[in-house]
Amino acid sequence: MIGLSVAVGRFVEALFWAIMQAAGVVSLAVGAVAAAAILTAVVARKLWVSQRRRR
């Protein structure tokens, strides 16, 4: 009975860490997409402003 309890505990712990790892990967991906979007917006705005000055 104790062995089963230990096995269940280890399973729950492994499941918890797997969920945390997946959440970390997802949050990293979302952060990278957000950073790329901000960088793209800044570069596009600078290009747009420089085009308006040339006219």
VEXDREN-2710 file (C-alpha; in Angstrom, 1 decimal):
% VEXDREN-2710
k/r/px/py/pz
1/MET/0.0/0.0/0.0
2/ILE/2.9/2.4/0.7
3/GLY/4.5/1.5/-2.6
4/LEU/1.3/2.5/-4.4
5/SER/1.2/5.8/-2.5
6/VAL/4.8/6.6/-3.5
7/ALA/4.1/5.7/-7.1
8/VAL/1.0/8.0/-7.2
9/GLY/3.0/10.8/-5.6
10/ARG/5.8/10.4/-8.1
11/PHE/3.3/10.4/-11.0
12/VAL/1.6/13.6/-9.7
13/GLU/5.0/15.3/-9.3
14/ALA/6.1/14.3/-12.8
15/LEU/2.8/15.5/-14.2
16/PHE/3.2/18.8/-12.3
17/TRP/6.7/19.4/-13.7
18/ALA/5.6/18.5/-17.2
19/ILE/2.8/21.0/-17.0
20/MET/5.2/23.7/-15.7
21/GLN/7.7/23.0/-18.5
22/ALA/5.0/23.3/-21.1
23/ALA/3.7/26.5/-19.6
24/GLY/7.3/27.8/-19.6
25/VAL/7.7/27.0/-23.3
26/VAL/4.4/28.6/-24.2
27/SER/5.2/31.8/-22.2
28/LEU/8.6/32.0/-23.9
29/ALA/7.0/31.7/-27.3
30/VAL/4.4/34.3/-26.5
31/GLY/7.1/36.6/-25.2
32/ALA/9.2/36.1/-28.4
33/VAL/6.2/36.8/-30.6
34/ALA/5.3/40.0/-28.6
35/ALA/8.9/41.2/-28.8
36/ALA/9.0/40.6/-32.6
37/ALA/5.8/42.5/-33.1
38/ILE/7.0/45.4/-31.1
39/LEU/10.3/45.5/-33.0
40/THR/8.4/45.3/-36.3
41/ALA/6.1/48.1/-35.3
42/VAL/9.1/50.3/-34.2
43/VAL/11.0/49.7/-37.4
44/ALA/7.9/50.2/-39.6
45/ARG/7.1/53.5/-37.8
46/LYS/10.7/54.8/-38.3
47/LEU/10.6/53.9/-42.0
48/TRP/7.2/55.6/-42.3
49/VAL/8.4/58.7/-40.7
50/SER/11.5/58.8/-42.8
51/GLN/9.4/58.4/-46.0
52/ARG/7.2/61.3/-45.0
53/ARG/10.2/63.6/-44.4
54/ARG/11.6/62.9/-47.9
55/ARG/8.4/64.2/-49.6
END
